[in-house]
Amino acid sequence: MTVFTKNRERLLEGEIAEAFFQAVLEEARQHGLLSDEHFTVDGTLIEAWAGHKSFRPKDEDEGGRGSGGSATERDFHGERRKNDTHASTTDPQARLFRKGKGKEAKLCFMGHVVTENRHGLVVSARTTLATGTAEREASVAMMKRLSRGHRSTLAGDKGYDSAAHVRQLRELGVTPHVAQNDKGRRSAIDDRTTTHVGYEISQRKRKAVEQVFGWGKTVGPIRKTKHRGRDRVGWMFTFTQAAYNLVRMRNLLCPT
């Protein structure tokens, strides 16, 4: 084990990424840059450090392995591969997931952020396995820490419009300002919310969260991770959000 690897494990165990992220937030708070009432949530896929050829049946015997334990060549055409029956031999925690219809399925993790609506700074970051409910579950978990009993609003896209998610947010004292998903179904967001002037503002503000992921995937390292396992991927994702905040703060405090 190299010195770098040993030090990385120590940083993971000491939760240094989260401590650094919180220190950056405190600096932003001291400069009056944070809102503690109005937020936006969103999630993105982080491509795993694992290829499709490593996604093999969980009950596969050693006959499917080559010399040295590597995966042998195999034709996957026509084979139905699912997360409950298959797993990556490179990164068992990576999940095969597609973001939407017509999108390519990839082995990946999910990164989630909550931004405050005043300046678009990231106030909470979380990394999960890639599942169909991960975005809503992460949303509730992050808002439990942020709401702290105060009345607040949370904007989000149509993926967050579910009855259970809306109910959980309201129980936290958070007003859900998520986009209505009423195509072939009934939205959990009614007219009492959508006709409020604050809802319209939240819908405009929520689009700024895309800048976080755009920066993280072009300047930062989160388009395709070079780490394996959710803890290590999450470690780098949290550091990336702290770095984004530092760049954003520099631009806000020292405009050119």
Secondary structure as UniProt FT lines:
FT   HELIX           3..13
FT   TURN            14..15
FT   HELIX           16..30
FT   TURN            31..32
FT   STRAND          38..47
FT   HELIX           52..54
FT   STRAND          55..57
FT   TURN            58..59
FT   HELIX           62..64
FT   HELIX           67..69
FT   TURN            77..78
FT   TURN            83..85
FT   STRAND          86..88
FT   TURN            92..93
FT   STRAND          95..97
FT   TURN            101..102
FT   STRAND          106..116
FT   TURN            117..119
FT   STRAND          122..129
FT   TURN            132..133
FT   HELIX           134..147
FT   TURN            148..149
FT   STRAND          152..156
FT   HELIX           158..160
FT   HELIX           163..171
FT   TURN            172..173
FT   STRAND          174..178
FT   HELIX           191..194
FT   HELIX           197..205
FT   HELIX           206..209
FT   HELIX           210..218
FT   HELIX           230..253
//
